[in-house]
Amino acid sequence: MSGKDSTYVLIPGAWHGGWSWRPVAERLRAAAHRAICLTLPGLGDGDDPTGLGLKDAVDHVVSEVERLGLTDVTLVGHSWGGYPLAGAAHRLPGRVSKVVYYAAQVPVRGRSMVDDNPPEAAAMLRGLIDASPTRAIPPTLQFVQGIFMQGVDEGTQRLVADLLTPQPGDYFLDALDVPNVSELGIPALYILGEDDRALPRPGAEFAARLGLEPIMVPGTHEGMLTHPDEVAKAILND
């Protein structure tokens, strides 16, 4: 169980901003913790995604932790957010005391997110990036309905689709040159939604990269929006 007054830095996944963590953050705060919802460069409303790479996302996480003078930090990453989480954790020794992956990809050193996808999906992502004048992948309602939030009421699906922003393509194409976070010697958790369809590999496989079994929670890939009570409880490991 986490100690009181810990700080949770919540890193959103692809196409998402800090808004996606707000329901969980409110529950973490109600449990007497500090919770900070980051929006990574290029993913804020109206941001220009041109020219951004994975290093920019990692730099942002690191700079916010340092700017705020945070210690006893738990980094929490959703989906693709597992990449900036891993990169930042290695640059924040003495500040990060725990990492939590929620329905997240666990990077392999030297392998980009695209490269960690099955070949057909990787080719599709590369094609979307190359076809975009800003090298960004736009969100679509169809993607939300079929992969992110299948089976959720249509009004909620449309709201989430409207909130998503284009994903800088090089966030997917860049690789990290850092060891597995399991080598940092700090506690880690892997949390997985029971109805998650969005991950390119089984969630249990990503958890195994950390030497863990996943903690199961209800919901789809967007369970932090539809089941925030359960996701917050799992993050706190209560």
C-alpha positions in Angstrom: 0.0 0.0 0.0 1.3 3.5 -0.8 2.2 5.8 2.0 0.2 9.0 2.6 1.2 12.2 0.9 2.8 10.5 -2.1 2.8 12.3 -5.4 1.4 10.7 -8.5 2.5 12.0 -11.8 0.0 10.8 -14.4 1.2 10.5 -18.0 -1.5 10.1 -20.7 -1.4 7.8 -23.7 -1.4 8.6 -27.4 -3.9 11.2 -28.6 -4.8 12.0 -24.9 -4.1 15.0 -22.7 -4.1 15.4 -18.9 -7.9 15.6 -19.0 -8.0 11.8 -19.4 -6.5 11.3 -15.9 -8.8 13.8 -14.2 -11.3 11.3 -12.7 -8.6 9.1 -11.3 -6.6 12.1 -10.0 -9.6 13.3 -8.1 -9.8 10.0 -6.3 -6.1 9.9 -5.5 -6.4 13.4 -4.0 -9.4 12.3 -1.9 -7.0 9.6 -0.5 -4.7 12.4 0.7 -2.2 12.2 -2.2 -0.9 14.7 -4.6 -1.9 14.0 -8.3 -0.5 15.9 -11.3 -2.0 15.3 -14.7 0.5 16.0 -17.5 -0.2 17.0 -21.1 2.7 16.1 -23.2 4.1 18.5 -26.0 1.9 18.5 -29.1 -1.1 17.0 -27.4 -2.7 20.1 -25.9 -5.7 21.7 -27.5 -4.5 23.6 -30.6 -0.9 22.4 -30.2 1.3 22.1 -33.3 2.6 18.5 -33.4 5.2 19.2 -36.1 8.8 18.2 -35.4 8.2 16.6 -32.0 10.0 13.4 -31.0 10.0 11.0 -28.1 12.8 12.9 -26.4 10.5 15.9 -26.1 7.9 13.9 -24.2 10.5 12.4 -21.9 12.1 15.9 -21.3 8.7 17.3 -20.4 8.0 14.7 -17.7 11.5 15.2 -16.3 11.3 19.0 -16.3 7.9 19.1 -14.6 9.1 16.8 -11.8 12.2 18.9 -11.3 10.4 22.2 -11.7 7.9 21.3 -9.0 10.6 19.9 -6.8 8.8 16.6 -6.4 10.1 13.6 -4.5 8.6 10.3 -3.6 7.0 10.3 -7.0 5.0 7.5 -8.5 5.0 7.7 -12.3 1.8 6.3 -13.8 1.7 5.8 -17.6 -1.3 4.9 -19.7 -1.0 3.1 -23.1 1.9 4.6 -25.2 2.6 6.7 -22.0 4.7 3.8 -20.9 7.4 5.1 -23.2 7.9 8.5 -21.7 7.4 6.9 -18.3 10.4 4.6 -18.8 12.6 7.3 -20.3 11.9 9.7 -17.4 12.3 7.2 -14.7 15.9 6.6 -15.6 16.6 10.3 -15.5 15.0 10.9 -12.1 17.0 8.8 -9.6 16.1 9.6 -6.0 12.8 11.2 -7.1 10.9 8.3 -8.5 10.0 5.7 -5.9 7.5 3.6 -7.9 6.2 3.1 -11.5 2.7 2.0 -12.5 1.8 0.9 -16.0 -1.9 1.0 -16.8 -2.9 -0.8 -20.0 0.5 0.4 -21.1 3.2 -0.7 -23.4 6.5 -1.6 -21.7 9.3 -0.6 -24.0 12.1 -2.8 -25.2 15.5 -1.0 -25.5 16.2 0.1 -29.0 12.7 -0.8 -30.3 10.1 1.9 -31.1 6.4 1.6 -30.4 5.8 1.0 -34.1 8.5 -1.7 -34.3 6.8 -3.4 -31.3 3.6 -3.7 -33.2 2.6 -6.6 -35.5 3.9 -6.0 -39.1 0.5 -5.1 -40.6 -0.3 -2.6 -37.8 3.3 -1.1 -38.1 2.9 -0.6 -41.8 -0.5 1.1 -41.3 0.9 3.5 -38.7 3.9 4.4 -40.9 1.6 5.0 -43.8 -0.6 7.4 -41.7 2.4 9.3 -40.5 4.0 9.6 -43.9 0.7 10.8 -45.4 0.3 13.6 -42.9 1.7 17.1 -43.6 2.5 17.4 -39.9 3.6 13.8 -39.5 0.8 13.3 -37.0 -1.9 10.7 -36.8 -5.4 12.1 -36.4 -7.9 10.5 -34.1 -11.1 9.0 -35.4 -14.5 8.1 -33.9 -14.2 4.7 -35.5 -11.0 4.0 -33.7 -12.6 5.0 -30.4 -15.6 2.9 -31.0 -13.8 -0.2 -32.2 -10.7 -0.3 -30.2 -10.5 2.2 -27.3 -14.1 2.0 -25.9 -16.0 -0.8 -27.6 -19.4 -1.4 -26.0 -19.5 1.9 -24.2 -22.5 4.2 -25.0 -22.2 6.2 -28.1 -22.5 9.6 -26.4 -19.4 8.8 -24.3 -17.5 7.5 -27.3 -18.2 10.7 -29.3 -17.2 12.9 -26.4 -13.9 11.1 -26.0 -13.2 11.2 -29.8 -13.8 15.0 -29.8 -11.3 15.4 -27.0 -8.5 13.5 -28.6 -5.8 15.4 -30.5 -3.4 14.3 -33.3 -0.5 12.2 -32.1 3.0 13.3 -33.2 4.2 10.5 -35.4 7.8 10.5 -34.2 6.5 9.7 -30.7 5.7 6.3 -32.2 8.9 6.0 -34.4 11.5 6.9 -31.9 13.1 4.3 -29.6 14.5 4.5 -26.1 18.1 3.7 -25.3 17.6 2.8 -21.6 17.4 -0.5 -19.8 14.1 -2.0 -18.6 12.7 -0.1 -15.6 12.8 -3.3 -13.6 16.5 -2.7 -13.4 16.0 0.5 -11.4 15.2 -1.5 -8.3 12.0 0.3 -7.4 8.5 -1.2 -7.0 6.4 -1.6 -10.2 2.8 -2.5 -10.9 1.1 -3.4 -14.1 -2.7 -2.8 -14.3 -4.9 -4.1 -17.2 -8.5 -3.6 -18.2 -10.5 -6.8 -18.5 -11.9 -5.7 -21.8 -8.9 -3.9 -23.3 -8.6 -4.4 -27.1 -6.2 -1.6 -27.9 -2.8 -3.0 -26.9 -0.7 -4.4 -29.8 0.3 -7.4 -27.7 -1.4 -9.1 -24.8 -1.3 -7.1 -21.6 0.1 -10.1 -19.8 3.1 -10.1 -22.2 3.9 -6.5 -21.3 3.6 -7.2 -17.6 5.9 -10.2 -18.0 8.6 -7.8 -19.3 8.6 -6.4 -15.8 8.5 -9.8 -14.2 4.9 -9.1 -13.1 1.4 -10.5 -13.4 -1.2 -7.9 -14.3 -3.7 -6.6 -11.8 -7.1 -6.8 -13.5 -9.6 -4.0 -13.3 -13.0 -3.6 -15.1 -13.3 -1.6 -18.3 -11.8 -1.1 -21.8 -8.7 0.7 -22.7 -10.4 3.9 -21.4 -11.2 2.5 -18.0 -9.7 5.5 -16.2 -12.7 7.4 -17.6 -15.4 4.8 -17.1 -14.1 3.0 -14.0 -12.0 5.5 -12.1 -12.7 4.1 -8.6 -11.3 0.7 -9.5 -8.3 2.1 -11.4 -7.4 4.5 -8.6 -7.7 1.7 -6.0 -5.4 -0.5 -8.2 -2.9 2.4 -8.5 -2.8 2.8 -4.8 -2.5 -1.0 -4.5 -5.2 -1.0 -1.7 
